């Protein structure tokens, strides 16, 4: 298969204030594409990356979000939209037929699949139906069913990025936390070696899976990670992708437990924050995603990778300055 790829496409990336959208912007730029970087916050880091066309858009839960994105696609002749954050995915799925009719490409699962991945209770039910090990999960009114001595995690049922996640050791503590965490869910805490799988499922259903250990996690993000090979983990990740009918780019998280078993905890229908390690290990993740996005074959031979490659992250200052010089009177970037 030819290694040539079209470049200089105009790709709108959402949520560039978070690591996945920020990383996607950089990777797409390196591949020669023109990125329209968007976020709801005018000082989101990705909006300050050189060479982008930065635009401030409404939050995904605001009523004018769909029209704002559609208008931006028309104004800038956007070729494709890639979501960098979960919140943008449900409205984009709804908008997809209209955007695609106007020539804008998207590559997302169907609405039911997206709902399964975003709703942790539904995700648990689907994986359990398919015999895939996942943490025992309880609704707030089921806390009395939690066995004595079970370590627990209380989290938002539809949360992301480790926001609102709390650990506790007793049912009574979980009951109080459920009153504080919006739309809470309670899960048994899993101990072991945490991993992320960067995944690309082509339009025929074939998946490529790149495994990374999350050696050090801070605020839900991998501060230190290392690539590894494990056929058992890879097989379970592929079963998970099939169970939720994933397509396109996604990431799966889980644990190799202290007992040696593998447990899947979540699947995000977007790139993971640490995916640059996957690319450094040799997998052409974003490049092949772009192929699939535009209806071209995905070359899975270019999604192989080396084990033992590491990545270490740290927080750095990207820019400082007078905010008034960056925004116009309506709050958008100049």
VENJO-V637593 format. One record per backbone hydrogen bond with DSSP energy under -0.5 kcal/mol. NH is the residue of the N-H (numbers start at 1). CO is the residue of the C=O. E is the energy in kcal/mol with one decimal. If there is no record, write none. Layout:
NH;CO;E  NH;CO;E
This chain:
8;32;-0.8  11;9;-0.9  11;34;-2.5  12;10;-0.5  12;80;-3.0  13;11;-0.5  13;36;-2.3  14;82;-2.1  16;38;-2.0  18;15;-1.5  21;15;-0.6  21;84;-0.6  22;18;-2.5  23;19;-2.9  24;20;-2.6  25;21;-2.0  26;22;-1.9  27;23;-2.5  28;24;-2.8  29;25;-2.1  30;26;-2.3  31;27;-1.6  32;29;-1.6  33;28;-2.4  34;9;-2.5  35;33;-0.6  36;11;-2.1  37;35;-0.8  37;53;-0.7  38;13;-2.4  39;55;-1.3  42;40;-0.5  44;41;-1.9  46;16;-1.3  47;44;-1.6  48;44;-0.5  48;45;-1.7  49;46;-1.0  52;49;-1.3  53;35;-2.4  54;52;-0.7  55;37;-2.6  57;39;-1.9  62;59;-1.9  65;62;-1.9  68;64;-2.1  69;65;-2.5  70;66;-2.5  71;67;-2.7  72;68;-2.0  73;69;-2.3  74;70;-1.9  75;71;-3.0  76;72;-2.4  77;74;-0.7  78;73;-1.9  79;10;-3.0  80;10;-1.4  81;105;-2.5  82;12;-3.0  88;85;-1.2  89;85;-0.5  89;86;-1.8  90;86;-0.7  91;87;-0.5  92;88;-1.7  93;89;-2.5  94;90;-1.8  95;91;-2.1  96;92;-1.4  98;95;-0.6  99;95;-2.3  100;96;-3.1  101;97;-1.9  102;98;-0.9  102;99;-0.7  103;100;-1.5  104;99;-2.6  105;79;-2.8  105;103;-0.5  114;110;-2.3  115;111;-2.4  116;112;-2.0  117;113;-1.8  118;114;-2.3  119;115;-2.5  120;118;-0.9  120;157;-2.6  123;119;-2.6  124;120;-2.1  125;121;-2.0  126;122;-2.6  127;123;-2.5  128;124;-2.5  129;125;-2.2  130;126;-1.4  131;128;-1.6  132;127;-2.8  133;131;-0.5  138;186;-3.5  142;139;-2.4  143;140;-1.1  145;142;-2.1  146;143;-2.0  150;147;-1.3  151;149;-0.5  152;168;-2.9  153;187;-2.8  154;166;-3.1  155;185;-2.3  156;163;-0.5  157;183;-3.1  159;156;-1.4  163;160;-1.5  165;162;-1.1  166;154;-2.7  168;152;-2.2  174;170;-2.0  175;171;-2.4  176;172;-1.6  177;173;-2.4  178;174;-2.1  179;175;-0.6  179;176;-1.2  180;176;-0.7  180;177;-0.9  181;177;-2.8  182;180;-0.5  184;181;-0.8  185;155;-2.2  186;138;-2.6  187;153;-2.7  188;136;-2.3  189;151;-2.8  193;256;-2.5  194;192;-0.6  195;254;-2.6  196;212;-2.7  197;252;-3.1  198;196;-0.5  198;210;-2.6  199;197;-0.5  199;250;-2.8  200;208;-1.9  201;248;-2.2  202;200;-0.6  202;206;-2.9  205;202;-1.8  208;200;-2.0  210;198;-2.4  211;228;-0.5  212;196;-2.5  213;226;-3.6  214;194;-3.0  215;213;-1.2  215;224;-0.9  216;224;-1.9  218;221;-2.8  221;218;-2.1  223;216;-3.1  223;221;-0.7  224;216;-1.6  225;311;-2.3  226;213;-1.3  227;309;-2.7  228;211;-1.7  234;230;-2.6  235;231;-2.3  236;232;-1.9  237;233;-2.4  238;234;-2.3  239;235;-2.1  240;236;-2.0  241;237;-2.5  242;238;-2.1  243;239;-2.4  244;240;-1.8  245;242;-0.8  246;241;-2.7  248;201;-2.9  250;199;-2.1  251;268;-2.3  252;197;-2.2  253;266;-2.7  254;195;-2.0  255;263;-2.7  256;193;-2.7  257;255;-0.8  257;261;-2.7  258;191;-1.2  260;257;-2.0  263;255;-2.7  264;133;-2.7  265;253;-2.6  266;253;-1.5  268;251;-3.0  270;268;-1.9  275;272;-1.4  277;274;-1.8  278;274;-0.5  278;275;-0.7  279;275;-1.6  280;276;-2.3  281;277;-1.9  282;279;-1.5  283;278;-2.0  284;302;-3.2  285;283;-2.0  288;284;-2.4  289;285;-1.9  290;286;-2.3  291;287;-1.7  292;288;-2.3  293;289;-2.6  294;290;-1.7  295;292;-1.8  296;291;-3.0  299;297;-0.5  300;298;-1.1  302;299;-1.7  303;300;-1.7  304;301;-0.6  306;281;-2.2  308;227;-2.7  309;306;-0.6  311;225;-2.4  313;223;-3.4  318;316;-0.6  323;321;-0.7  325;322;-1.8  326;323;-1.6  327;323;-1.1  328;332;-3.0  331;328;-2.3  334;326;-2.1
